[in-house]
Amino acid sequence: MTTIIEYFKILTTIPHCSKEADRLMEYLAHFGKERGYEVEIDSAKNILISKGRPELCLQAHYDMVCMGKAPQIETYEEEGWLKAKDSSLGADNGMAIAMMMVLMEEGRELEFLLTSDEEIGLIGANALSFALQSKYMLNLDSEEEAEVYIGCAGGADIVATKPYAAFRDARPAYRVSVSGLPGGHSGVDIDKGIPNALKILAGYLDDKKIGLVSLEGGERRNSIPAKATAVVKSDTVLQGNEIVQVEAIESSEAILYGGDEIIALMKGFRHGVQAMNEAFKIPERSINLAIVSTTGGICRIETSARAMSAGGLAHISDETVQFFESYGYTVKIEDKYPSWKPEVNRFTEIVYESVKAVFGESRMMAIHAGLECGVISQKYPAMQLASIGPTIRYPHSTREKVGIDSVEKSFSALKRVIEAVS
């Protein structure tokens, strides 16, 4: 029988970046039908694959954050980790799908719920409308082995825009860049001290007498920026350092009137953890300065806010909106999703005992990231939910890697859960 890792490697050959995952959707639907399962696809491109009268639904998303060369993914193994060369790996959440494929090969009577476009605002989960049969749902999108997640952060994307006029400037031009930073997940990695390329660039430019021609930086809203570049004009010769690269260039482009305001805003933005949750030793509230662009003379700033409660999310959202509005920006909140309030129940206890039996230890946790459990628990209030997964490091970056042994152990724990509720 094909192994989990082998199935995962097959998945990496099928492009499935967010909003561009139709080929994988079709592949998974065909895979289920070939093995005697009923398959439904809804208007949001969520997939439900089911057989029999199941008590348990396994849930994962089938899109991925494409970084670097992705969706061209070349995998390799190193010291017990599965990695990708110069791209994100897609173990988030492809490894969960590979586990499901093995279970389908075994003919298990389960519901397999595969949601679309999770990585860009839980779009599929928000539109979910299947008539699920199961009493229990196990989400497979967590990223730390031996831990059982029973709660998660809610989030919102906050976008600010403002037009800037342009005027001619004959001073010498420079390209100022920050690149090659590690990047990382804007939720689970936000407290790990990972540098933000946009903040570094703003810090360098803030005390310089420059005119800003353009600025582009960041990759995804849910990723800590790994690179940023500005074109500026200055009578003073600019010098780089060990982090900031400076190159003299030829440019006749105009500068933005008030461009120094953009730099000051970026420097003053409170990127990172805003408050800690002492009960779970994770961030309570955080915000990621994700993407900045000045295309067409319009500065567009994209951020992602997270909080462990509805009140906390309202607090950080309001604070961020007020900050942008103080600079005269137009602000809107997009892709808002709810937190999942921690709850211990019969199902979480079953999952806890199953995980402990395999790993020798376990603990119930909450995660400072958006799991679809928050949305799904509101749509199916009678259903009991929990979340587990293998150890994945640095998701949403080109450093993403998954522990191979962790995958096998997590799958063993999953099978114990299936047996316990069947």
C-alpha positions in Angstrom: 0.0 0.0 0.0 1.1 3.5 -0.8 2.6 5.3 2.3 1.6 8.7 3.7 4.9 10.3 2.5 4.5 8.8 -0.9 1.0 10.2 -1.3 2.2 13.5 0.0 4.9 13.6 -2.7 2.2 12.9 -5.3 0.3 15.9 -4.0 3.3 18.2 -4.3 3.3 17.5 -8.1 -0.3 18.9 -8.4 -0.4 22.8 -8.2 -2.7 23.9 -5.3 -1.8 27.4 -4.4 -4.8 29.3 -2.9 -7.3 30.2 -5.6 -5.5 28.0 -8.0 -6.3 24.5 -6.7 -8.9 23.2 -9.1 -6.6 20.4 -10.4 -6.1 19.1 -6.9 -9.8 19.3 -6.2 -10.6 17.2 -9.3 -7.8 14.7 -8.4 -9.1 14.2 -4.8 -12.7 13.9 -6.0 -11.7 11.2 -8.5 -9.5 9.5 -5.9 -12.5 9.1 -3.5 -14.9 7.9 -6.2 -12.5 5.3 -7.4 -12.4 3.8 -3.9 -16.2 3.6 -3.5 -16.9 6.8 -1.7 -19.6 9.3 -2.3 -18.3 12.7 -3.3 -19.9 16.1 -3.1 -18.4 19.5 -4.2 -20.2 22.7 -3.2 -20.2 26.1 -4.8 -17.2 27.2 -2.8 -15.2 24.1 -4.0 -15.3 22.4 -0.7 -15.1 18.6 -1.1 -17.0 16.0 1.1 -15.9 12.4 0.6 -17.9 9.9 2.7 -18.9 6.3 3.2 -21.4 4.5 5.4 -22.8 6.1 8.6 -19.8 7.6 10.1 -19.4 9.0 13.7 -16.3 11.0 12.8 -15.4 13.6 10.3 -11.7 14.3 9.4 -11.1 17.9 8.2 -8.3 19.6 6.4 -7.8 22.3 3.7 -6.4 21.5 0.3 -4.9 24.8 -0.7 -1.4 25.9 0.4 0.7 29.1 0.8 3.0 29.2 -2.2 6.3 30.8 -1.5 9.5 30.9 -3.5 9.4 28.5 -6.4 6.1 26.9 -5.4 3.9 25.4 -6.9 7.1 23.9 -8.4 8.1 21.8 -5.4 11.1 19.6 -5.2 11.2 17.6 -2.0 14.1 16.1 -0.2 14.8 14.5 3.2 17.4 15.8 5.7 18.1 14.6 9.2 14.6 13.2 9.7 12.8 16.2 8.1 11.0 16.5 4.8 11.8 19.8 3.1 11.5 21.6 -0.2 14.2 23.3 -2.3 13.7 27.0 -2.4 9.9 26.8 -1.9 7.2 26.3 0.7 6.6 22.6 1.2 2.8 22.5 1.5 2.9 20.1 4.5 0.4 22.6 5.8 -2.1 21.0 5.1 -1.1 18.4 2.5 0.2 16.0 5.0 -3.3 15.7 6.5 -4.7 15.0 3.0 -2.1 12.3 2.5 -3.2 10.6 5.8 -6.8 10.7 4.6 -5.8 9.1 1.3 -4.3 6.2 3.2 -7.5 5.8 5.2 -9.6 5.8 2.0 -7.4 3.1 0.6 -8.3 1.1 3.8 -12.0 1.8 3.1 -12.7 3.5 6.4 -16.3 4.6 7.0 -15.6 8.2 7.7 -16.4 11.7 6.4 -13.5 13.5 4.9 -14.1 17.2 4.6 -11.6 19.1 2.4 -12.1 22.8 2.5 -10.9 25.4 -0.1 -8.9 28.6 0.2 -8.3 28.3 3.9 -5.0 30.2 3.6 -6.6 33.4 2.3 -9.4 33.9 4.9 -11.1 30.5 5.5 -13.2 31.2 2.4 -14.4 27.6 2.0 -15.2 27.0 5.6 -17.2 30.2 5.7 -19.4 29.0 2.8 -19.7 25.4 4.0 -23.2 24.0 3.7 -22.9 20.2 3.6 -25.3 18.1 5.7 -22.6 16.4 7.8 -23.6 13.2 9.7 -20.8 13.0 12.2 -21.0 13.7 15.9 -17.3 14.5 16.1 -14.8 16.4 13.9 -11.0 16.1 14.1 -9.2 18.9 12.3 -5.7 17.8 11.1 -4.2 21.3 10.7 -2.2 21.7 13.9 1.6 21.8 13.7 2.9 20.4 17.0 3.0 16.7 17.7 1.5 15.3 21.0 -0.6 18.4 21.5 -4.4 18.5 21.3 -5.8 21.8 20.3 -9.1 22.8 21.7 -9.2 26.5 20.8 -7.7 29.0 18.3 -7.4 32.6 17.5 -9.9 34.6 15.4 -8.6 37.0 12.8 -9.2 39.8 10.4 -7.3 41.3 7.5 -7.1 45.1 7.7 -6.3 47.0 4.5 -5.5 50.7 4.3 -5.1 52.8 1.1 -4.2 56.4 0.3 -3.3 58.2 -3.0 -0.1 60.3 -3.2 0.7 62.9 -5.8 4.0 62.7 -7.7 6.5 65.3 -8.7 9.8 65.4 -10.5 13.0 65.0 -8.6 16.4 65.1 -10.4 18.5 63.8 -7.5 20.5 60.6 -7.8 18.4 57.4 -7.4 19.1 54.3 -5.3 17.5 50.9 -4.9 17.3 49.9 -1.2 16.5 46.3 -0.5 16.1 43.9 2.4 16.0 40.2 1.3 16.7 36.7 2.4 15.0 37.0 5.8 13.6 33.7 7.1 9.9 34.6 7.0 7.3 32.6 8.9 3.7 32.1 9.8 2.1 35.4 11.0 0.3 33.6 13.8 2.3 30.7 15.3 5.7 32.4 14.5 4.8 36.0 15.5 6.4 35.6 18.9 9.6 34.0 17.7 11.6 37.2 17.0 11.6 36.7 13.3 12.6 40.1 11.6 10.1 41.9 9.4 11.7 43.1 6.2 9.2 46.1 5.9 10.1 47.3 9.5 13.8 47.0 8.8 13.5 48.9 5.5 11.5 51.7 7.2 13.9 51.9 10.1 16.8 52.4 7.6 15.1 55.0 5.5 13.4 57.0 8.4 16.4 59.2 9.3 17.6 59.8 5.7 16.7 62.9 3.6 15.2 61.0 0.7 12.4 61.2 -1.8 10.4 58.0 -2.1 9.8 56.8 -5.7 8.2 53.4 -4.9 8.1 50.7 -2.2 7.1 47.1 -2.5 7.4 44.5 0.2 5.9 41.4 1.7 4.6 38.2 0.1 1.3 37.1 1.8 -1.0 38.5 4.4 -0.4 35.5 6.7 3.4 35.5 6.3 6.0 37.6 8.1 7.7 39.6 5.2 11.0 38.2 4.1 11.8 40.9 1.5 11.1 44.5 0.7 12.5 47.0 -1.8 12.3 50.8 -2.2 13.5 53.1 -4.9 14.5 56.5 -3.5 16.3 59.7 -4.5 18.8 61.5 -2.4 21.7 64.1 -2.6 23.4 62.1 0.1 25.3 59.0 -0.9 23.5 56.1 0.7 25.5 53.2 2.2 24.2 49.7 2.9 24.9 47.5 5.9 24.9 43.8 6.7 21.1 43.6 6.3 20.2 46.4 3.9 21.6 46.4 0.3 21.9 49.7 -1.5 22.5 50.1 -5.3 22.9 53.3 -7.3 20.6 53.2 -10.3 19.4 55.3 -13.2 15.9 56.5 -12.8 13.8 59.5 -14.1 10.7 58.5 -12.2 8.9 61.0 -10.1 8.9 60.8 -6.3 5.7 60.6 -4.1 4.7 63.9 -2.4 4.5 62.9 1.2 6.5 59.7 0.8 8.2 60.3 4.1 4.8 59.9 5.7 4.7 56.3 4.4 8.1 55.6 5.9 7.1 57.1 9.2 3.8 55.1 9.3 5.7 51.8 8.6 8.2 52.6 11.3 5.5 53.5 13.8 3.3 50.5 13.1 3.3 48.1 16.1 4.0 44.9 14.3 4.1 41.7 16.5 2.6 40.5 19.8 0.4 43.0 21.6 -0.5 40.9 24.6 0.1 37.4 25.9 -2.3 34.7 27.0 -0.9 33.5 30.3 -3.2 30.4 30.5 -1.7 28.9 27.3 1.6 30.8 27.1 0.8 32.0 23.6 0.1 35.4 22.1 -3.4 36.8 23.1 -3.3 39.5 20.4 -1.0 40.2 17.5 -0.7 42.0 14.2 1.4 41.4 11.2 2.6 44.2 8.9 2.3 42.0 5.8 2.4 43.8 2.5 3.1 47.4 1.3 2.8 48.6 -2.3 2.8 52.0 -3.9 1.7 51.0 -7.4 0.1 53.7 -9.4 0.8 56.3 -6.7 -1.6 54.6 -4.3 -0.1 53.3 -1.1 -1.8 50.0 -0.1 -0.9 48.4 3.2 -2.2 45.0 4.2 -2.1 43.6 7.7 -3.4 40.5 9.5 -4.7 40.8 13.0 -5.3 37.8 15.4 -6.8 37.5 18.9 -7.9 34.7 21.1 -11.4 36.2 21.8 -14.0 38.3 19.9 -13.4 41.2 22.3 -9.6 41.0 21.7 -10.1 41.0 18.0 -12.4 44.0 18.1 -9.8 45.8 20.3 -6.8 45.2 18.0 -8.9 45.9 14.9 -10.2 49.2 16.2 -6.7 50.2 17.3 -5.3 49.5 13.9 -8.1 51.2 12.0 -7.6 54.3 14.2 -3.8 54.3 13.6 -4.2 54.2 9.8 -7.0 56.8 9.8 -4.7 59.2 11.8 -2.5 59.3 8.7 -5.6 60.0 6.4 -5.9 56.5 5.0 -9.1 54.8 3.9 -9.5 51.5 5.9 -11.5 48.4 5.4 -11.6 45.0 7.3 -11.7 41.9 5.1 -11.9 38.1 5.6 -12.9 38.2 9.3 -13.1 34.8 11.0 -14.1 33.8 14.6 -12.0 32.5 17.4 -12.7 29.0 18.8 -13.3 29.1 22.5 -11.5 26.3 24.3 -13.7 23.5 25.6 -13.0 20.2 27.2 -15.6 17.5 26.4 -15.9 13.7 25.7 -14.3 14.0 22.3 -11.3 16.1 23.4 -10.7 13.6 26.2 -10.7 10.7 23.6 -8.3 12.6 21.4 -6.1 13.4 24.4 -5.9 9.8 25.6 -5.2 8.6 22.0 -2.4 11.0 21.6 -0.9 10.2 25.0 -1.0 6.5 24.3 1.3 7.0 21.2 3.6 9.8 22.4 3.7 9.0 26.1 2.5 12.5 26.9 0.0 15.1 25.7 -1.5 18.4 26.7 -4.6 20.3 25.7 -3.7 23.6 24.0 -4.9 26.6 22.1 -3.2 28.0 19.0 -2.5 31.6 18.0 -3.7 30.9 14.4 -6.9 30.5 12.6 -8.2 27.0 12.5 -11.4 26.2 10.6 -12.8 24.8 13.8 -13.8 28.3 14.8 -16.1 28.7 11.8 -17.2 25.1 11.7 -18.2 25.0 15.3 -20.6 27.9 14.7 -22.1 26.2 11.7 -22.5 22.8 13.4 -23.0 23.7 17.1 -23.8 20.1 18.2 -20.6 18.8 16.9 -17.6 18.2 19.2 -14.2 19.2 17.8 -10.5 18.9 18.4 -7.3 19.4 16.3 -4.0 17.5 16.0 -1.2 17.2 13.5 2.5 16.4 13.0 5.3 18.8 13.8 5.7 21.4 11.1 8.2 24.1 11.4 8.1 27.5 9.6 5.0 27.1 7.6 4.2 29.8 5.0 7.9 30.2 4.3 10.6 28.6 2.1 12.0 27.0 5.4 8.9 24.9 5.9 9.7 21.3 7.0 7.8 18.4 8.6 9.1 15.7 10.9 8.8 12.3 9.1 8.7 10.3 12.3 6.1 12.8 13.7 3.9 12.1 10.7 3.9 8.4 11.4 3.2 8.8 15.1 0.5 11.3 14.5 -1.2 8.9 12.1 -1.0 6.2 14.8 -2.8 8.6 17.2 -5.4 9.4 14.5 -6.2 5.7 14.0 -6.6 5.3 17.8 -9.2 8.1 17.7 -11.0 6.4 14.8 -11.2 3.1 16.7 -12.4 4.9 19.9 -15.4 6.5 18.3 -16.3 3.9 15.7 
